[in-house]
Amino acid sequence: MKAWEKYLETHRDEALADMVAFLRIPSISSPRENTADVQAAAEWTAARMRRAGIEHVQVMATGGHPAVYGDWLHAGGKPTVLIYGHFDVQPADPLELWTSPPFEPEVRDGRVYARGAGDDKGNMLIPILVAEAFLKTGGELPINLKFIFEGQEEIGSPEFVGFIAEQKALLAADLAISADGSQLAEDQPILLVGFKGLIPLQIDVYGARSDLHSGVYGGAIANPIHALVRILDSMRSPDGKVTVDGFYDDVVDLTEEDRRQISDVPFDEAHYLADLGVDAAFGEPGYTTMERAWARPTLELNGIWGGFQGEGVKTVLPKEAHAKITCRLVANQEPHRIYHLIAEHVARVAPAGVRVQTTQLPGYAYPYLMPVDHPGNRVVGSVLTDLYGNSPFYVRMGGSVGPLMSFLRELGIYTVTLAFALEDERHHAPDEFLRLARFEKGKLAFGRVWEKISDEGL
């Protein structure tokens, strides 16, 4: 056992205590009332990095929730790797469904239960602990490291993306490693090579200047809810294909190798459907369920409202109706272009007698796709194979991690995801947890990846 590995083993209880202290901070990034808590999580992160021996640590303003930067750059001639993660968390509602309070961490049966345990505080703490182990035992790191942790990932990184563009020199590196993500199973690693982009928008339809009596005015003027339904129905065919002109123009089609890699990942569709409580899959024709979920763009209604919604009947012709839409995008779709295509479609199909407005909402993200044969995947894949005894699957995700594409666009570097939560650990849901065995395996993985990069380069 190497000195840094021995250090991690002998300081295991202290590391767990650190994670518990970190998890106590209710750093929920969405409500304003938790702004001070997000700042407190940033200050805690900075203090823990300094204690580890990381240099030039600073809490940095972004225009929104802060970011925390630090580095260690004394490995002459070795590659520089940028470590990314986030210290903000999702809201904990509904609180009554938690077995223990979400910000009072409990360790039960080899798991730590708390909001943010796996997404992402436990994961992002790992590289800080590993850096400390190297520095406390040997006085140096095997490669040059920069760390950037953000406090707004759970709300779409609205200011952090611009922060990356402003801090190109500070963040310059040869590769990024994201500590935000997961593995497939306790005995099966994955390499995440693709994330979908995102464009959120709202459609507002306005009719008369006030709600009207449906008997007196019905059939004589346009009903905004009917108009909205017609607009929304025009955007997708009955079998799930998006019918907005130009929507698929820039999509990078799946190759046979892409489809093989997706099909290699174990997937039981019958169990998947039963677990969700539905009797059939649905989506764009010509693609498997996982191809649609991971590698094809979508247009989904997230909410629709207007008119009377109380108990009983109210014979009203409403003055307005509204809908929220998000599109998940794939390479090489551009979020703003997709928004404009939808806005043009809405204007074109809107019925007479109503006024329609389409608005882009905050939180867009660019899609991200990494070459499978990138040197970063080679190094991390080799370490994961040694740790698990199985080669990793190459996996894409339907979710969005905006900073990864910003690292590529602004810094010119790809990002390998090296994180150890599992998908069943209830991220974003009550009773979120992280298996402590995954926490320990993650420490070994990070240290060995850094050593392998030092030995083999990128």
C-alpha positions as CSV (number, residue, x, y, z in Angstrom):
1,M,0.0,0.0,0.0
2,K,1.3,3.4,-1.0
3,A,1.8,6.2,1.5
4,W,-1.1,8.2,0.2
5,E,-3.4,5.2,0.3
6,K,-2.3,4.5,3.9
7,Y,-3.0,8.1,4.9
8,L,-6.5,7.9,3.4
9,E,-7.2,4.6,5.3
10,T,-5.9,5.9,8.7
11,H,-7.9,9.2,8.3
12,R,-11.1,7.5,7.2
13,D,-13.1,8.6,10.2
14,E,-11.9,12.2,9.9
15,A,-13.0,12.2,6.2
16,L,-16.4,11.0,7.2
17,A,-16.7,13.6,9.8
18,D,-15.8,16.2,7.2
19,M,-18.4,15.0,4.9
20,V,-21.1,15.1,7.6
21,A,-20.1,18.7,8.5
22,F,-20.3,19.7,4.8
23,L,-23.7,18.0,4.4
24,R,-25.1,20.0,7.4
25,I,-25.0,23.2,5.4
26,P,-28.3,23.7,3.6
27,S,-26.8,25.1,0.4
28,I,-29.9,25.0,-1.7
29,S,-29.2,27.3,-4.7
30,S,-32.7,27.9,-5.9
31,P,-34.5,30.0,-3.2
32,R,-33.1,33.4,-2.2
33,E,-33.5,32.6,1.5
34,N,-30.6,30.1,1.2
35,T,-28.1,32.5,-0.4
36,A,-26.1,32.8,2.8
37,D,-26.0,29.0,3.1
38,V,-24.6,28.6,-0.4
39,Q,-22.0,31.2,0.6
40,A,-21.3,29.3,3.8
41,A,-20.7,26.1,1.7
42,A,-18.3,28.0,-0.5
43,E,-16.4,29.2,2.6
44,W,-16.3,25.7,4.1
45,T,-15.0,24.3,0.8
46,A,-12.3,26.9,0.7
47,A,-11.2,26.3,4.3
48,R,-11.1,22.5,3.7
49,M,-9.0,23.0,0.5
50,R,-6.5,25.2,2.4
51,R,-6.3,22.6,5.2
52,A,-5.4,20.0,2.5
53,G,-2.5,22.1,1.4
54,I,-4.0,23.3,-1.9
55,E,-2.7,26.8,-2.8
56,H,-4.1,30.1,-4.0
57,V,-7.6,29.2,-2.7
58,Q,-10.2,31.9,-3.1
59,V,-13.9,32.3,-3.1
60,M,-14.8,34.1,-6.3
61,A,-17.8,36.2,-7.3
62,T,-19.7,35.1,-10.4
63,G,-22.6,37.6,-10.4
64,G,-24.7,34.8,-8.7
65,H,-23.7,32.1,-6.2
66,P,-19.9,32.0,-5.8
67,A,-17.3,29.6,-7.1
68,V,-14.2,28.4,-5.2
69,Y,-10.8,28.1,-6.9
70,G,-7.5,26.6,-5.8
71,D,-4.4,25.0,-7.4
72,W,-1.1,23.2,-6.9
73,L,1.2,23.8,-9.9
74,H,4.7,22.5,-8.9
75,A,4.8,19.3,-11.0
76,G,7.2,20.6,-13.6
77,G,6.6,19.2,-17.1
78,K,3.5,17.2,-16.1
79,P,0.0,17.8,-17.4
80,T,-2.4,20.2,-15.7
81,V,-5.9,18.8,-14.8
82,L,-8.9,20.9,-13.8
83,I,-11.1,19.3,-11.2
84,Y,-14.8,20.3,-11.3
85,G,-17.7,19.8,-8.9
86,H,-20.5,21.7,-7.2
87,F,-21.4,22.4,-3.5
88,D,-25.0,23.5,-4.1
89,V,-27.9,21.1,-3.6
90,Q,-31.5,20.6,-4.6
91,P,-34.4,21.6,-2.4
92,A,-35.3,18.9,0.1
93,D,-39.1,18.9,-0.2
94,P,-41.3,17.0,0.7
95,L,-39.7,17.0,4.1
96,E,-42.2,14.5,5.5
97,L,-40.9,11.8,3.3
98,W,-37.4,11.8,4.8
99,T,-36.6,9.2,7.4
100,S,-34.2,11.6,9.0
101,P,-34.0,15.4,8.5
102,P,-32.2,16.2,5.1
103,F,-29.6,18.4,6.7
104,E,-28.9,16.3,9.8
105,P,-26.8,13.6,8.2
106,E,-27.2,10.1,9.5
107,V,-25.0,7.1,8.9
108,R,-27.0,3.9,8.7
109,D,-26.0,0.5,7.3
110,G,-22.8,1.8,5.6
111,R,-24.6,4.7,4.0
112,V,-24.7,8.4,4.8
113,Y,-28.2,9.9,4.4
114,A,-28.5,13.7,3.6
115,R,-29.4,16.0,0.8
116,G,-26.3,16.4,-1.4
117,A,-24.7,13.2,-0.1
118,G,-24.1,11.8,-3.6
119,D,-25.0,14.9,-5.7
120,D,-22.5,16.3,-5.3
121,K,-20.9,17.0,-1.9
122,G,-19.6,13.5,-1.2
123,N,-18.2,13.2,-4.7
124,M,-16.6,16.6,-4.8
125,L,-14.9,16.2,-1.4
126,I,-13.0,13.1,-2.7
127,P,-10.4,14.9,-4.8
128,I,-9.7,17.4,-2.0
129,L,-9.1,14.5,0.4
130,V,-6.8,12.7,-2.1
131,A,-4.8,15.9,-2.7
132,E,-4.3,16.2,1.0
133,A,-3.1,12.5,1.2
134,F,-0.4,13.1,-1.4
135,L,0.7,16.4,0.1
136,K,0.8,15.2,3.7
137,T,2.8,12.1,2.9
138,G,5.1,13.1,0.1
139,G,4.9,16.9,-0.1
140,E,3.8,17.0,-3.7
141,L,1.2,15.9,-6.2
142,P,2.0,13.7,-9.2
143,I,0.5,16.2,-11.7
144,N,-0.5,19.9,-11.7
145,L,-4.0,20.4,-10.4
146,K,-6.5,23.2,-10.5
147,F,-9.8,23.0,-8.7
148,I,-13.0,24.9,-9.5
149,F,-16.2,24.2,-7.5
150,E,-19.4,26.1,-8.2
151,G,-22.5,26.9,-6.2
152,Q,-25.2,27.0,-8.9
153,E,-25.1,23.8,-10.9
154,E,-28.5,22.7,-9.6
155,I,-30.1,25.9,-11.2
156,G,-28.3,25.5,-14.5
157,S,-25.0,27.4,-13.8
158,P,-26.5,30.7,-15.1
159,E,-23.5,32.9,-14.1
160,F,-20.9,30.2,-13.8
161,V,-20.8,29.6,-17.6
162,G,-19.9,33.3,-18.1
163,F,-17.4,33.0,-15.3
164,I,-15.5,30.3,-17.2
165,A,-15.3,32.6,-20.2
166,E,-14.0,35.4,-18.1
167,Q,-11.4,33.2,-16.3
168,K,-9.8,31.4,-19.3
169,A,-6.2,32.1,-18.2
170,L,-6.9,31.1,-14.6
171,L,-8.6,27.8,-15.5
172,A,-6.4,26.8,-18.5
173,A,-5.6,23.1,-18.3
174,D,-5.0,20.0,-20.5
175,L,-8.0,18.0,-19.3
176,A,-10.9,18.5,-16.9
177,I,-12.2,15.8,-14.5
178,S,-15.7,16.2,-13.2
179,A,-16.5,14.8,-9.8
180,D,-20.2,15.2,-10.6
181,G,-21.8,12.0,-11.9
182,S,-22.3,8.4,-11.1
183,Q,-21.4,4.8,-11.9
184,L,-23.7,2.1,-13.2
185,A,-23.5,-0.4,-10.4
186,E,-21.3,-1.4,-7.5
187,D,-19.6,-3.9,-9.7
188,Q,-19.8,-2.1,-13.1
189,P,-18.1,1.2,-14.0
190,I,-19.1,3.6,-16.8
191,L,-17.5,6.4,-18.7
192,L,-19.9,9.3,-19.4
193,V,-19.2,10.6,-22.9
194,G,-22.3,12.6,-23.6
195,F,-24.8,14.9,-21.9
196,K,-27.7,16.6,-23.5
197,G,-28.1,20.3,-23.8
198,L,-31.1,22.3,-22.6
199,I,-33.3,25.2,-23.8
200,P,-36.3,26.2,-21.6
201,L,-39.1,28.4,-22.8
202,Q,-42.6,29.6,-22.1
203,I,-45.5,30.2,-24.3
204,D,-48.2,32.7,-23.3
205,V,-51.5,33.0,-25.2
206,Y,-53.7,36.1,-24.6
207,G,-57.3,36.6,-25.7
208,A,-59.9,39.1,-24.4
209,R,-58.9,41.7,-21.8
210,S,-60.7,39.7,-19.0
211,D,-62.3,36.3,-18.4
212,L,-65.7,36.1,-20.1
213,H,-69.0,34.2,-19.7
214,S,-68.6,31.1,-21.8
215,G,-72.3,31.1,-22.7
216,V,-72.4,34.7,-23.8
217,Y,-69.1,34.8,-25.7
218,G,-68.3,31.1,-26.4
219,G,-68.1,30.4,-30.1
220,A,-67.8,34.1,-30.9
221,I,-64.2,34.8,-29.9
222,A,-61.0,32.6,-29.6
223,N,-60.4,30.7,-26.5
224,P,-56.7,31.0,-25.4
225,I,-56.7,27.4,-24.0
226,H,-57.9,26.0,-27.3
227,A,-55.4,28.1,-29.2
228,L,-52.6,26.9,-26.9
229,V,-53.5,23.3,-27.3
230,R,-53.5,23.6,-31.1
231,I,-50.1,25.3,-31.0
232,L,-48.6,22.6,-28.7
233,D,-50.1,19.7,-30.7
234,S,-48.5,21.1,-33.8
235,M,-45.0,20.6,-32.4
236,R,-45.0,16.8,-32.3
237,S,-46.4,14.1,-34.5
238,P,-48.6,11.4,-32.9
239,D,-45.6,9.1,-32.8
240,G,-43.4,11.5,-31.0
241,K,-41.3,13.1,-33.7
242,V,-40.7,16.9,-33.3
243,T,-42.3,18.7,-36.3
244,V,-40.7,22.2,-35.8
245,D,-39.0,23.1,-39.1
246,G,-35.2,22.8,-38.8
247,F,-35.3,21.1,-35.4
248,Y,-33.1,18.1,-36.5
249,D,-30.9,20.0,-39.0
250,D,-27.8,20.0,-36.9
251,V,-28.2,16.7,-35.1
252,V,-25.1,14.4,-35.3
253,D,-26.6,11.1,-36.3
254,L,-25.7,7.9,-34.4
255,T,-23.1,5.7,-36.1
256,E,-23.3,1.9,-36.0
257,E,-20.6,2.0,-33.4
258,D,-22.5,4.5,-31.3
259,R,-25.6,2.3,-31.4
260,R,-23.5,-0.8,-30.5
261,Q,-22.0,0.9,-27.4
262,I,-25.5,2.0,-26.2
263,S,-26.9,-1.5,-26.8
264,D,-24.0,-3.0,-24.8
265,V,-25.3,-1.4,-21.6
266,P,-27.6,-3.8,-19.8
267,F,-31.2,-2.7,-20.0
268,D,-34.3,-4.6,-19.1
269,E,-37.1,-2.7,-20.9
270,A,-39.9,-4.7,-19.2
271,H,-38.5,-3.9,-15.8
272,Y,-38.0,-0.3,-16.7
273,L,-41.6,0.1,-17.8
274,A,-43.0,-1.8,-14.8
275,D,-40.9,0.3,-12.4
276,L,-42.3,3.5,-13.9
277,G,-45.9,2.2,-13.9
278,V,-46.5,2.5,-17.6
279,D,-47.4,-0.2,-20.2
280,A,-45.4,1.0,-23.2
281,A,-42.4,3.0,-24.2
282,F,-43.0,6.0,-26.5
283,G,-40.8,8.3,-28.7
284,E,-39.2,9.1,-32.0
285,P,-39.6,6.2,-34.4
286,G,-36.5,4.3,-35.6
287,Y,-34.7,4.4,-32.3
288,T,-34.5,2.2,-29.2
289,T,-35.7,3.5,-25.8
290,M,-32.2,4.1,-24.6
291,E,-31.1,5.8,-27.9
292,R,-34.0,8.2,-27.5
293,A,-33.2,8.8,-23.8
294,W,-29.5,9.3,-24.3
295,A,-28.8,10.4,-27.8
296,R,-31.8,12.0,-29.5
297,P,-33.3,15.4,-29.0
298,T,-36.6,16.0,-27.3
299,L,-39.4,18.6,-26.9
300,E,-41.4,18.1,-23.7
301,L,-44.2,19.9,-22.0
302,N,-43.4,20.6,-18.4
303,G,-46.5,22.5,-17.3
304,I,-49.7,23.9,-18.8
305,W,-52.2,26.2,-17.1
306,G,-55.1,28.6,-17.6
307,G,-58.7,29.2,-16.7
308,F,-60.7,27.7,-13.8
309,Q,-59.0,24.8,-11.9
310,G,-61.0,24.7,-8.7
311,E,-63.5,22.0,-7.7
312,G,-66.8,21.9,-9.6
313,V,-67.7,24.0,-12.7
314,K,-67.2,27.6,-13.6
315,T,-68.5,28.5,-17.1
316,V,-65.6,30.8,-18.0
317,L,-63.8,31.6,-21.2
318,P,-60.3,32.4,-19.9
319,K,-58.4,35.5,-20.9
320,E,-55.0,33.7,-21.1
321,A,-53.2,30.3,-21.1
322,H,-49.6,29.3,-20.6
323,A,-47.2,26.4,-21.1
324,K,-43.6,25.7,-20.2
325,I,-41.4,23.6,-22.5
326,T,-37.9,22.2,-22.3
327,C,-36.0,20.8,-25.1
328,R,-33.1,18.4,-24.4
329,L,-30.5,18.8,-27.2
330,V,-27.8,16.7,-28.7
331,A,-24.6,17.5,-30.6
332,N,-24.4,19.8,-32.5
333,Q,-27.7,21.6,-31.7
334,E,-27.3,25.2,-30.6
335,P,-29.8,26.1,-27.8
336,H,-30.5,29.7,-29.0
337,R,-31.2,28.5,-32.5
338,I,-33.6,25.9,-31.3
339,Y,-35.4,28.6,-29.3
340,H,-35.8,30.8,-32.3
341,L,-37.0,27.9,-34.5
342,I,-39.7,27.2,-31.9
343,A,-40.7,30.9,-31.6
344,E,-41.0,31.1,-35.3
345,H,-43.1,28.0,-35.4
346,V,-45.4,29.3,-32.7
347,A,-45.9,32.6,-34.5
348,R,-46.6,30.8,-37.7
349,V,-49.3,28.4,-36.4
350,A,-51.0,30.6,-33.8
351,P,-54.7,30.9,-34.6
352,A,-56.4,34.2,-35.3
353,G,-58.0,36.1,-32.5
354,V,-55.2,35.6,-29.9
355,R,-51.9,37.2,-29.1
356,V,-49.0,34.8,-28.5
357,Q,-45.6,35.5,-26.8
358,T,-42.7,33.0,-26.6
359,T,-40.0,33.7,-24.1
360,Q,-36.7,32.0,-23.5
361,L,-36.2,31.1,-19.8
362,P,-33.0,31.1,-17.8
363,G,-30.9,27.9,-17.6
364,Y,-29.9,26.9,-21.1
365,A,-27.0,24.5,-21.7
366,Y,-25.0,23.3,-24.7
367,P,-24.9,19.5,-25.5
368,Y,-21.6,17.8,-24.8
369,L,-20.1,14.8,-26.6
370,M,-16.6,13.5,-26.0
371,P,-14.7,11.2,-28.4
372,V,-14.7,7.7,-26.9
373,D,-11.0,7.3,-27.8
374,H,-9.9,10.5,-26.1
375,P,-6.7,10.0,-23.9
376,G,-8.6,11.0,-20.8
377,N,-11.0,8.2,-21.4
378,R,-8.1,5.8,-22.0
379,V,-6.5,6.7,-18.7
380,V,-9.6,6.7,-16.5
381,G,-11.0,3.6,-18.3
382,S,-7.8,1.7,-17.4
383,V,-8.0,2.7,-13.8
384,L,-11.7,1.8,-13.5
385,T,-11.0,-1.6,-15.1
386,D,-8.3,-2.4,-12.5
387,L,-10.6,-1.2,-9.6
388,Y,-13.7,-3.0,-10.7
389,G,-12.4,-6.0,-12.7
390,N,-14.7,-5.0,-15.5
391,S,-14.2,-2.7,-18.4
392,P,-16.4,0.4,-18.3
393,F,-19.4,0.9,-20.6
394,Y,-19.5,4.1,-22.6
395,V,-22.7,5.9,-21.6
396,R,-24.6,9.0,-22.5
397,M,-27.1,10.8,-20.2
398,G,-30.3,12.7,-20.9
399,G,-29.4,15.2,-18.2
400,S,-27.4,18.4,-18.8
401,V,-24.1,19.6,-17.2
402,G,-23.6,23.0,-18.8
403,P,-20.0,23.7,-17.6
404,L,-18.7,20.7,-19.5
405,M,-19.4,22.2,-22.9
406,S,-18.2,25.6,-21.6
407,F,-14.9,24.0,-20.7
408,L,-14.7,22.7,-24.3
409,R,-15.8,25.9,-25.9
410,E,-13.9,28.4,-23.8
411,L,-10.8,26.4,-22.6
412,G,-10.5,23.9,-25.4
413,I,-10.5,20.9,-23.1
414,Y,-12.7,17.8,-22.8
415,T,-14.0,16.5,-19.5
416,V,-13.8,13.0,-18.1
417,T,-16.4,12.2,-15.4
418,L,-15.0,10.4,-12.4
419,A,-17.7,10.1,-9.8
420,F,-19.0,7.3,-7.6
421,A,-22.6,7.8,-6.6
422,L,-25.1,5.2,-8.0
423,E,-28.3,5.9,-9.7
424,D,-30.4,4.2,-7.0
425,E,-29.1,6.6,-4.3
426,R,-32.2,8.9,-4.6
427,H,-30.5,12.1,-5.9
428,H,-33.0,15.0,-5.9
429,A,-35.4,12.8,-3.9
430,P,-36.2,12.2,-0.2
431,D,-33.7,10.0,1.6
432,E,-30.8,10.7,-0.7
433,F,-27.8,8.7,0.4
434,L,-24.2,7.7,-0.6
435,R,-22.7,4.3,0.1
436,L,-19.5,4.8,2.1
437,A,-17.9,2.0,0.1
438,R,-18.3,4.1,-3.0
439,F,-16.7,7.1,-1.2
440,E,-13.7,4.9,-0.4
441,K,-13.4,3.5,-3.9
442,G,-13.6,7.0,-5.3
443,K,-10.5,8.1,-3.3
444,L,-8.4,5.2,-4.8
445,A,-9.6,6.0,-8.3
446,F,-8.7,9.7,-8.2
447,G,-5.2,9.0,-6.8
448,R,-4.5,6.3,-9.3
449,V,-5.8,8.4,-12.2
450,W,-3.4,11.2,-11.2
451,E,-0.5,8.8,-11.0
452,K,-1.3,7.3,-14.4
453,I,-1.5,10.7,-16.0
454,S,1.8,11.5,-14.5
455,D,3.4,8.3,-15.9
456,E,1.7,8.2,-19.3
457,G,0.7,11.7,-20.1
458,L,-2.4,12.8,-22.0
